[in-house]
Each structure stands twice: as structure tokens, then as C-alpha cells.
């Protein structure tokens, strides 16, 4: 696996992206030491691994957790070494929670090229994690990951994410001027990463996960991406600004989504009550559920770079959508959901469905509360209709 030094092109004197960029190698030791003393992280670990001790002797439980953290990262001094520890857990997760992981299209991309992978978004942490694992398996460098600051409410979460090469997307800036400045900084960082650092990036095609199973690119993201080039060149050519970023649509398909019931609950509440009240640690619980839950088969498809023949953000968004939907793999769960809804029977590929597929699907559906079933089924059925051009967006 190739490895870029994370300190490249950075200066201790001028570091314009210090507050949003991933951590660099020289910062790793201090961050890991801080994490080993972070009581919130230690409490979270003990609740998960030592629940009884955490309840009756929290201070002692924290001591054990701190020792475990220090032992786990004892020889880690670089971002690369930290990610190699993650790779071990990723391999175990794939082995224990998926039936198969297939990657297509990556072999068509230059192994030494830097790309802006822009993908559909179904799982908070696993979408970019599967991209990273595919790159790792192909002996390519991992990506820098765009992550919304709404997910970084705890300092230890921010530390962990930035150790894993995540950079921060502002979503909580107050006021129009502050938000504009934050997006200009973000755009400049992304452009610098691709064109100067020659380092690939993953980011989602939209803000938030596609909870209804409908993948759609937000043109506002494309406008943000070219802000830096527009600021540098007032007479820039739009297509050239897009081409220099080497945008590659990425499509991930899960046979089953471990968070499908929670997503159905959110959609149901919005539909019936007008809003959904997210609990304090819901995003973290979603991350844990995504990692530990059963996913069936997973397919990751890399598309081809978006060319310079684009004239508007809407055109770019449409091309990303075309490639994401085109590369999306439909599994029996998708067809069975469409069948259960009684919609578009001509789209149901019955020959692709085995008896075991049907039994597994029915067993999962039986566990879904009755009021949530239409929303649960729609998550899986919508990609079939989307691929067939039957959805009006």
C-alpha cells in the first residue's frame, strides 16, 4: 500500500486549514495520549465492553479501558499505522457481518491518480470505510474523508475521525457571512488536496443519508467545490474547474441496512408528526449499529471521471446521479420489497430470488413494527424504481 506523508505541503508557520484538516503524523502521539485520558471515551468503551463494572465501579472500569487503549496504540506513531489497526477491525467486520464484498470499476482508474470520489450515502461511517478498504486491498492510498461537524459533538469523536484522515465540513456556522467563509475555506482545502497534495477524497453526494433509498446529488455541493477556483480566476471556465477535481461517482449497495428500522422510524415521525426528534447520541448509535449489524452482500462500484464538457452544477449533479444509479447493484431484498408493496410487478426480477432470499427477507420484515413497514419497504423498493426511471425527483 502506498503511503503519502501527511506532513507534505504543510508548514508549521502557515497552516490555513488547521481547524478542519486531518491530523498529521507529528500530531498523532499527542492525540492518542489525549484519547487514553478522555473520560467520555473511556465511559463509552466501558459501557460497551464492561457494562457491569461500568455501572458498579466506573472509576475502576475507566482504568481498565485506559490501559486497553494505550496497549492497542502502543506502537502507533503515524496516521498510516493508525489506519492499519483499523484495517484489522475492518477485515473482521466484513468477515462477520457481510456475506460478500464486491468491488468493480476501481481497476479502470489510475493507481497513482488523485480523485474526488463523490458517493451515495447510506451509512455514516461505513460508506467511506468500504471505499478505504477497497483502496487498501488494491494497494492504493486511502482517502481523506469529508465529515459534517454535526457528527462531531464530542471531542473524542472529532479526534478519532481526524486521526482517520477525516476533514470537517461546516454545517453549524451561524449567519450567512460565516457560512460563506467556511465553505470558501472548505473549497480551497479540497482543491488543494486534489491538485497540490495529489491525495484522493471521499465525500457524500448530499447532506445526510438517503433514508428513503433515493440517491440524489445536491447541486449546491458542486457550487461549493468550484468556489476556490472561481475566487482564484474570475474568468474561469466551469468545465475546466470540474475536470481538475477529477470527480468520480461511487455507488455503494447494501443488501440489508442495519439502520433500516431507525430510518423508517424517522420517516414515519416526519410524515405523521411533522418532525423527528433525534436523541443526543443517536448518530453514534447509528455508527455502532452500522458496523455491528448484518448487511448481507455489499457492492461498491467506482465510476469514471466527470469530464470538462459540463456547463452547470445541475449538469454535473445529473451526471453523478446517472453513474451512481447505473452502478447501483439491486439485490433480492430490493425486488422483494417492491413485490411486498404491490407496485410495478413488471420490475420484480423473480428469477433472481431464491427461497432462502425470501425467507430471510420475510424474517426481517416480521421484526419491523407494523406502522413502520411502508417506510421500511420503500427504502429497499425505491432503488428498483429509480434505476428503471420510475421515480419523479
Order of alpha helices (4+ residues) and beta strands (2+ residues): alpha-alpha-alpha-alpha-alpha-beta-beta-alpha-beta-alpha-beta-alpha-beta-alpha-alpha-alpha-beta-alpha-alpha-beta-alpha-alpha-alpha-alpha
